[in-house]
Amino acid sequence: MGKRTREPPRPAAAPGRQHSLAWLQGLLCGALVTLATPTALLLAVLLAPAMAAYLVDRAPGRPVARSVALCGLAACVGPEVALWGAGHDIPAATGLLADLWTVGVAWTAGAAGWLLAELSPIGMRAVLDALRG
């Protein structure tokens, strides 16, 4: 048998694959806006801090944006259930958005996600330094 040559590692994702994923995400967002406009309206306003964090965060993997989005999505469950229970129409969505408590809780959850992402490394460093001696 002959010698086996070691193949170079493959790249994680081909550049064309990345563009096709962005196209698919845009298509899905367009379908959401078209078919479920009240849901898209409510989520767009309640997840505004997550969108801002996504635009600002340039770290690999976008950890701050991910944390803000997850905390914001958790706060959006209650208003979404209320929207679907109220008939899922634009007046119900704008009624929920007019309630400052609903918007405030969702945006505060996004702020808590940002704070968690920023303070976690500091807390872990303090714990590890304390354990080290």
N, CA and C atoms as a LAMMPS dump frame, in Angstrom:
ITEM: TIMESTEP
0
ITEM: NUMBER OF ATOMS
399
ITEM: BOX BOUNDS ff ff ff
-5.0000000000000000e+02 5.0000000000000000e+02
-5.0000000000000000e+02 5.0000000000000000e+02
-5.0000000000000000e+02 5.0000000000000000e+02
ITEM: ATOMS id mol type element x y z
1 1 1 N 0.826 -1.179 0
2 1 2 C 0 0 0
3 1 3 C 0.866 1.236 0
4 2 1 N 0.325 2.271 -0.601
5 2 2 C 1.059 3.518 -0.691
6 2 3 C 0.875 4.362 0.558
7 3 1 N 1.651 5.401 0.599
8 3 2 C 1.544 6.32 1.724
9 3 3 C 0.242 7.101 1.625
10 4 1 N -0.345 7.329 2.775
11 4 2 C -1.538 8.175 2.805
12 4 3 C -1.098 9.616 3.026
13 5 1 N -1.638 10.471 2.238
14 5 2 C -1.318 11.888 2.422
15 5 3 C -2.402 12.517 3.276
16 6 1 N -1.993 13.383 4.103
17 6 2 C -2.951 14.054 4.976
18 6 3 C -3.604 15.198 4.21
19 7 1 N -4.924 15.213 4.24
20 7 2 C -5.666 16.264 3.539
21 7 3 C -5.714 17.507 4.415
22 8 1 N -5.664 18.672 3.802
23 8 2 C -5.773 19.907 4.598
24 8 3 C -7.186 20.024 5.171
25 9 1 N -7.337 20.675 6.328
26 9 2 C -8.673 20.818 6.918
27 9 3 C -9.576 21.661 6.025
28 10 1 N -10.823 21.294 6.039
29 10 2 C -11.806 22.033 5.233
30 10 3 C -12.255 23.268 5.985
31 11 1 N -12.612 24.308 5.266
32 11 2 C -13.132 25.498 5.958
33 11 3 C -14.486 25.182 6.585
34 12 1 N -14.842 25.946 7.631
35 12 2 C -16.085 25.693 8.364
36 12 3 C -17.307 25.827 7.468
37 13 1 N -17.396 26.879 6.726
38 13 2 C -18.536 27.077 5.831
39 13 3 C -18.031 27.797 4.583
40 14 1 N -18.485 27.324 3.469
41 14 2 C -18.087 27.962 2.218
42 14 3 C -18.746 29.335 2.132
43 15 1 N -18.106 30.31 1.47
44 15 2 C -18.694 31.644 1.373
45 15 3 C -20.074 31.634 0.721
46 16 1 N -20.292 30.787 -0.261
47 16 2 C -21.602 30.721 -0.906
48 16 3 C -22.677 30.224 0.035
49 17 1 N -22.298 29.345 0.94
50 17 2 C -23.25 28.803 1.916
51 17 3 C -23.74 29.9 2.854
52 18 1 N -22.849 30.783 3.263
53 18 2 C -23.212 31.866 4.16
54 18 3 C -24.239 32.789 3.505
55 19 1 N -24.047 33.09 2.223
56 19 2 C -24.983 33.971 1.534
57 19 3 C -26.328 33.293 1.336
58 20 1 N -26.335 31.994 1.102
59 20 2 C -27.612 31.321 0.913
60 20 3 C -28.376 31.247 2.222
61 21 1 N -27.672 31.145 3.367
62 21 2 C -28.341 31.148 4.654
63 21 3 C -28.954 32.512 4.941
64 22 1 N -28.258 33.582 4.6
65 22 2 C -28.798 34.925 4.787
66 22 3 C -30.032 35.128 3.901
67 23 1 N -29.998 34.589 2.699
68 23 2 C -31.145 34.7 1.802
69 23 3 C -32.337 33.95 2.38
70 24 1 N -32.095 32.776 2.938
71 24 2 C -33.172 31.98 3.525
72 24 3 C -33.757 32.674 4.752
73 25 1 N -32.902 33.281 5.579
74 25 2 C -33.395 34.015 6.739
75 25 3 C -34.252 35.207 6.308
76 26 1 N -33.839 35.904 5.274
77 26 2 C -34.64 37.008 4.76
78 26 3 C -35.978 36.549 4.225
79 27 1 N -35.977 35.41 3.57
80 27 2 C -37.223 34.849 3.047
81 27 3 C -38.171 34.488 4.181
82 28 1 N -37.644 33.886 5.235
83 28 2 C -38.484 33.518 6.376
84 28 3 C -39.019 34.744 7.106
85 29 1 N -38.194 35.779 7.245
86 29 2 C -38.672 37.017 7.874
87 29 3 C -39.754 37.682 7.029
88 30 1 N -39.581 37.662 5.717
89 30 2 C -40.609 38.209 4.83
90 30 3 C -41.914 37.447 4.939
91 31 1 N -41.824 36.132 5.043
92 31 2 C -43.036 35.325 5.206
93 31 3 C -43.706 35.625 6.535
94 32 1 N -42.92 35.827 7.589
95 32 2 C -43.491 36.155 8.891
96 32 3 C -44.214 37.495 8.842
97 33 1 N -43.603 38.482 8.212
98 33 2 C -44.227 39.805 8.131
99 33 3 C -45.504 39.74 7.298
100 34 1 N -45.488 38.94 6.248
101 34 2 C -46.652 38.852 5.377
102 34 3 C -47.789 38.05 6.005
103 35 1 N -47.464 36.923 6.579
104 35 2 C -48.503 36.012 7.061
105 35 3 C -48.911 36.263 8.508
106 36 1 N -48.045 36.821 9.3
107 36 2 C -48.337 37.067 10.71
108 36 3 C -47.898 38.479 11.09
109 37 1 N -48.498 39.458 10.464
110 37 2 C -48.102 40.848 10.658
111 37 3 C -48.206 41.301 12.114
112 38 1 N -49.28 40.969 12.842
113 38 2 C -49.323 41.412 14.246
114 38 3 C -48.188 40.824 15.088
115 39 1 N -47.855 39.57 14.849
116 39 2 C -46.746 38.947 15.579
117 39 3 C -45.425 39.625 15.223
118 40 1 N -45.218 39.897 13.942
119 40 2 C -43.982 40.553 13.511
120 40 3 C -43.88 41.957 14.094
121 41 1 N -44.985 42.686 14.142
122 41 2 C -44.985 44.033 14.709
123 41 3 C -44.622 43.995 16.191
124 42 1 N -45.261 43.084 16.919
125 42 2 C -45.003 42.981 18.351
126 42 3 C -43.557 42.568 18.628
127 43 1 N -43.069 41.574 17.899
128 43 2 C -41.692 41.118 18.112
129 43 3 C -40.668 42.165 17.692
130 44 1 N -40.955 42.92 16.639
131 44 2 C -40.012 43.948 16.188
132 44 3 C -39.814 45.015 17.251
133 45 1 N -40.881 45.414 17.917
134 45 2 C -40.756 46.449 18.946
135 45 3 C -40.156 45.872 20.226
136 46 1 N -40.629 44.699 20.641
137 46 2 C -40.156 44.13 21.9
138 46 3 C -38.707 43.661 21.814
139 47 1 N -38.251 43.273 20.632
140 47 2 C -36.883 42.794 20.471
141 47 3 C -35.95 43.852 19.88
142 48 1 N -36.331 45.119 19.947
143 48 2 C -35.472 46.19 19.443
144 48 3 C -34.103 46.209 20.129
145 49 1 N -34.007 45.979 21.456
146 49 2 C -32.662 45.922 22.056
147 49 3 C -31.81 44.781 21.5
148 50 1 N -32.427 43.669 21.176
149 50 2 C -31.675 42.547 20.602
150 50 3 C -31.162 42.899 19.213
151 51 1 N -31.981 43.598 18.43
152 51 2 C -31.529 44.015 17.103
153 51 3 C -30.377 45.012 17.205
154 52 1 N -30.477 45.93 18.165
155 52 2 C -29.394 46.901 18.365
156 52 3 C -28.117 46.198 18.82
157 53 1 N -28.249 45.224 19.707
158 53 2 C -27.072 44.485 20.171
159 53 3 C -26.447 43.686 19.036
160 54 1 N -27.273 43.156 18.152
161 54 2 C -26.744 42.402 17.006
162 54 3 C -25.935 43.315 16.078
163 55 1 N -26.398 44.548 15.898
164 55 2 C -25.684 45.486 15.035
165 55 3 C -24.384 45.976 15.662
166 56 1 N -24.331 46.084 16.978
167 56 2 C -23.173 46.644 17.658
168 56 3 C -22.127 45.576 17.99
169 57 1 N -22.559 44.365 18.32
170 57 2 C -21.641 43.317 18.781
171 57 3 C -20.837 42.767 17.608
172 58 1 N -19.525 42.892 17.69
173 58 2 C -18.636 42.408 16.628
174 58 3 C -17.76 41.247 17.087
175 59 1 N -17.978 40.752 18.291
176 59 2 C -17.174 39.642 18.805
177 59 3 C -17.54 38.358 18.058
178 60 1 N -16.596 37.437 17.926
179 60 2 C -16.908 36.165 17.268
180 60 3 C -18.005 35.418 18.036
181 61 1 N -19.018 34.999 17.329
182 61 2 C -20.141 34.319 17.95
183 61 3 C -21.189 35.243 18.517
184 62 1 N -20.905 36.534 18.551
185 62 2 C -21.811 37.563 19.063
186 62 3 C -22.437 37.173 20.409
187 63 1 N -21.628 36.994 21.453
188 63 2 C -22.169 36.523 22.733
189 63 3 C -23.119 37.522 23.394
190 64 1 N -22.838 38.805 23.284
191 64 2 C -23.709 39.8 23.91
192 64 3 C -25.054 39.839 23.184
193 65 1 N -25.024 39.838 21.869
194 65 2 C -26.277 39.858 21.102
195 65 3 C -27.098 38.608 21.381
196 66 1 N -26.429 37.478 21.503
197 66 2 C -27.141 36.231 21.783
198 66 3 C -27.794 36.277 23.16
199 67 1 N -27.087 36.792 24.141
200 67 2 C -27.631 36.884 25.495
201 67 3 C -28.819 37.847 25.554
202 68 1 N -28.685 38.989 24.908
203 68 2 C -29.774 39.971 24.884
204 68 3 C -30.998 39.387 24.164
205 69 1 N -30.758 38.686 23.064
206 69 2 C -31.879 38.106 22.31
207 69 3 C -32.587 37.012 23.1
208 70 1 N -31.832 36.156 23.782
209 70 2 C -32.464 35.082 24.55
210 70 3 C -33.283 35.623 25.714
211 71 1 N -32.753 36.591 26.43
212 71 2 C -33.516 37.178 27.531
213 71 3 C -34.731 37.945 27.008
214 72 1 N -34.566 38.642 25.895
215 72 2 C -35.695 39.352 25.299
216 72 3 C -36.775 38.411 24.802
217 73 1 N -36.373 37.299 24.195
218 73 2 C -37.362 36.312 23.733
219 73 3 C -38.125 35.701 24.895
220 74 1 N -37.454 35.486 26.003
221 74 2 C -38.145 34.955 27.18
222 74 3 C -39.213 35.932 27.667
223 75 1 N -38.925 37.223 27.577
224 75 2 C -39.902 38.227 28.005
225 75 3 C -41.014 38.421 26.985
226 76 1 N -40.844 37.938 25.746
227 76 2 C -41.854 38.102 24.702
228 76 3 C -42.91 37 24.708
229 77 1 N -42.689 35.953 25.467
230 77 2 C -43.636 34.829 25.453
231 77 3 C -45.008 35.263 25.965
232 78 1 N -45.043 35.963 27.093
233 78 2 C -46.327 36.401 27.66
234 78 3 C -47.118 37.308 26.726
235 79 1 N -46.503 38.359 26.179
236 79 2 C -47.248 39.204 25.242
237 79 3 C -47.705 38.46 23.983
238 80 1 N -46.896 37.513 23.494
239 80 2 C -47.322 36.743 22.32
240 80 3 C -48.535 35.876 22.63
241 81 1 N -48.542 35.256 23.794
242 81 2 C -49.703 34.446 24.198
243 81 3 C -50.932 35.337 24.33
244 82 1 N -50.75 36.526 24.915
245 82 2 C -51.866 37.465 25.031
246 82 3 C -52.359 37.92 23.661
247 83 1 N -51.437 38.131 22.724
248 83 2 C -51.825 38.537 21.37
249 83 3 C -52.643 37.448 20.688
250 84 1 N -52.181 36.219 20.788
251 84 2 C -52.916 35.121 20.145
252 84 3 C -54.256 34.878 20.84
253 85 1 N -54.328 35.136 22.136
254 85 2 C -55.598 34.987 22.845
255 85 3 C -56.581 36.102 22.537
256 86 1 N -56.074 37.256 22.138
257 86 2 C -56.933 38.412 21.847
258 86 3 C -57.385 38.46 20.395
259 87 1 N -57.071 37.449 19.612
260 87 2 C -57.563 37.415 18.244
261 87 3 C -56.507 37.591 17.175
262 88 1 N -55.283 37.893 17.551
263 88 2 C -54.169 38.029 16.608
264 88 3 C -54.486 39.012 15.481
265 89 1 N -54.725 40.257 15.865
266 89 2 C -54.949 41.292 14.867
267 89 3 C -54.14 42.534 15.242
268 90 1 N -54.066 43.464 14.32
269 90 2 C -53.24 44.662 14.515
270 90 3 C -53.708 45.497 15.711
271 91 1 N -55.018 45.729 15.914
272 91 2 C -55.417 46.496 17.098
273 91 3 C -54.98 45.837 18.416
274 92 1 N -54.994 44.51 18.475
275 92 2 C -54.532 43.832 19.692
276 92 3 C -53.028 44.029 19.874
277 93 1 N -52.276 43.975 18.775
278 93 2 C -50.818 44.172 18.866
279 93 3 C -50.483 45.594 19.296
280 94 1 N -51.145 46.58 18.71
281 94 2 C -50.868 47.961 19.097
282 94 3 C -51.355 48.242 20.513
283 95 1 N -52.414 47.568 20.936
284 95 2 C -52.867 47.702 22.318
285 95 3 C -51.831 47.177 23.296
286 96 1 N -51.215 46.049 22.963
287 96 2 C -50.151 45.52 23.816
288 96 3 C -48.932 46.429 23.818
289 97 1 N -48.617 47.009 22.671
290 97 2 C -47.463 47.904 22.592
291 97 3 C -47.728 49.24 23.281
292 98 1 N -48.988 49.627 23.399
293 98 2 C -49.322 50.868 24.094
294 98 3 C -49.149 50.723 25.602
295 99 1 N -49.165 49.483 26.085
296 99 2 C -48.947 49.229 27.502
297 99 3 C -47.45 49.327 27.794
298 100 1 N -47.043 50.36 28.496
299 100 2 C -45.627 50.579 28.763
300 100 3 C -45.028 49.481 29.633
301 101 1 N -45.835 48.821 30.431
302 101 2 C -45.339 47.731 31.262
303 101 3 C -44.83 46.583 30.38
304 102 1 N -45.559 46.26 29.324
305 102 2 C -45.172 45.172 28.422
306 102 3 C -43.845 45.487 27.739
307 103 1 N -43.748 46.679 27.186
308 103 2 C -42.515 47.074 26.498
309 103 3 C -41.372 47.213 27.497
310 104 1 N -41.656 47.771 28.649
311 104 2 C -40.623 47.957 29.663
312 104 3 C -40.044 46.646 30.167
313 105 1 N -40.896 45.649 30.379
314 105 2 C -40.407 44.349 30.843
315 105 3 C -39.519 43.7 29.783
316 106 1 N -39.941 43.775 28.518
317 106 2 C -39.147 43.162 27.449
318 106 3 C -37.804 43.875 27.281
319 107 1 N -37.797 45.179 27.331
320 107 2 C -36.539 45.911 27.163
321 107 3 C -35.648 45.754 28.396
322 108 1 N -36.255 45.661 29.575
323 108 2 C -35.467 45.422 30.781
324 108 3 C -34.849 44.03 30.749
325 109 1 N -35.573 43.063 30.215
326 109 2 C -35.006 41.721 30.07
327 109 3 C -33.814 41.748 29.12
328 110 1 N -33.902 42.525 28.053
329 110 2 C -32.761 42.685 27.155
330 110 3 C -31.579 43.329 27.855
331 111 1 N -31.861 44.324 28.697
332 111 2 C -30.788 44.964 29.467
333 111 3 C -30.173 43.979 30.459
334 112 1 N -31.003 43.121 31.048
335 112 2 C -30.48 42.101 31.959
336 112 3 C -29.593 41.111 31.206
337 113 1 N -29.957 40.778 29.975
338 113 2 C -29.119 39.907 29.16
339 113 3 C -27.785 40.553 28.847
340 114 1 N -27.795 41.847 28.569
341 114 2 C -26.537 42.565 28.318
342 114 3 C -25.671 42.576 29.568
343 115 1 N -26.306 42.867 30.712
344 115 2 C -25.565 42.906 31.973
345 115 3 C -24.985 41.535 32.303
346 116 1 N -25.76 40.498 32.067
347 116 2 C -25.277 39.136 32.303
348 116 3 C -24.075 38.809 31.424
349 117 1 N -24.14 39.194 30.166
350 117 2 C -23.03 38.918 29.247
351 117 3 C -21.779 39.716 29.613
352 118 1 N -21.955 40.9 30.142
353 118 2 C -20.806 41.725 30.498
354 118 3 C -20.197 41.346 31.847
355 119 1 N -21.043 40.931 32.797
356 119 2 C -20.542 40.64 34.134
357 119 3 C -20.122 39.189 34.335
358 120 1 N -20.563 38.284 33.497
359 120 2 C -20.195 36.87 33.657
360 120 3 C -18.688 36.643 33.613
361 121 1 N -17.963 37.207 32.653
362 121 2 C -16.506 36.998 32.668
363 121 3 C -15.834 37.559 33.923
364 122 1 N -16.322 38.686 34.41
365 122 2 C -15.746 39.278 35.607
366 122 3 C -16.016 38.385 36.814
367 123 1 N -17.236 37.891 36.925
368 123 2 C -17.582 37.005 38.025
369 123 3 C -16.806 35.697 37.981
370 124 1 N -16.656 35.137 36.791
371 124 2 C -15.898 33.892 36.663
372 124 3 C -14.43 34.115 37.019
373 125 1 N -13.873 35.248 36.622
374 125 2 C -12.478 35.538 36.956
375 125 3 C -12.319 35.687 38.466
376 126 1 N -13.276 36.337 39.133
377 126 2 C -13.198 36.501 40.583
378 126 3 C -13.287 35.155 41.293
379 127 1 N -14.193 34.292 40.831
380 127 2 C -14.33 32.966 41.435
381 127 3 C -13.052 32.152 41.217
382 128 1 N -12.522 32.151 40.016
383 128 2 C -11.308 31.377 39.741
384 128 3 C -10.095 31.91 40.505
385 129 1 N -10.001 33.233 40.649
386 129 2 C -8.917 33.811 41.437
387 129 3 C -9.058 33.438 42.912
388 130 1 N -10.289 33.4 43.398
389 130 2 C -10.51 33.031 44.8
390 130 3 C -10.175 31.552 45.03
391 131 1 N -10.5 30.726 44.061
392 131 2 C -10.175 29.294 44.197
393 131 3 C -8.676 29.036 44.08
394 132 1 N -8.014 29.826 43.276
395 132 2 C -6.59 29.662 43.069
396 132 3 C -5.799 30.038 44.311
397 133 1 N -6.324 30.961 45.068
398 133 2 C -5.639 31.227 46.318
399 133 3 C -5.309 32.63 46.48
